[in-house]
Amino acid sequence: MAGMLTPRPARHDEVAFMGAQSDQYLFRLLKDGGPALGKSALMGAWGRILSEQRIRDLVGFVRTLSAAQSSRDLPSIATAERGARTTH
């Protein structure tokens, strides 16, 4: 589906691409939106919706997408939920 979008979304799973992006750049992109950095207006600004801490957390999460070799490396939501239920 991403291939049908114009412009195409960034490949956050590509190590080389993500390695070239600083945390500060990703933070500003998420906070202020694409137009603030000369990118597409389709990349909305989240600064009025998410706290700065949430945006920092999101930057950290986006970084994990390029760290995983495949979806098998990421814990499933069901596994995480089962673990949460058994630890309480």
Residue, then its C-alpha position, 0 to 999 in steps of 0.5 A: m500500500a505504501g508504494m501507492l502513496t505519493p510521495r512515498p513514505a520513508r523506509h523506517d526499516e532501512v538501517a542506512f536511511m535511519g542511520a543518516q537521520s538524527d534524533q533531533y531531526l526526527f523529533r522536529l519532523l514529528k513535532d512540527g510536521g513535514p513542511a517545517l523541514g521542506k517535506s510533504a504536508l502529508m506528514g502532519a505535525w504532532g506537537r499539539i497532540l503529543s507531549e515532548q516526552r511522547i514524541r521522544d518515545l516515538v523517535g525511540f520506537v521508530r528507531t527500533l523498526s530498522a533494528a529488527q531483522s524481520s517481524r519475527d524479531l518484534p514481540s507480538i502484541a498478543t505475547a506482550e498482553r499475555g506477559a502483562r496479564t501474568t505479571h500482575 
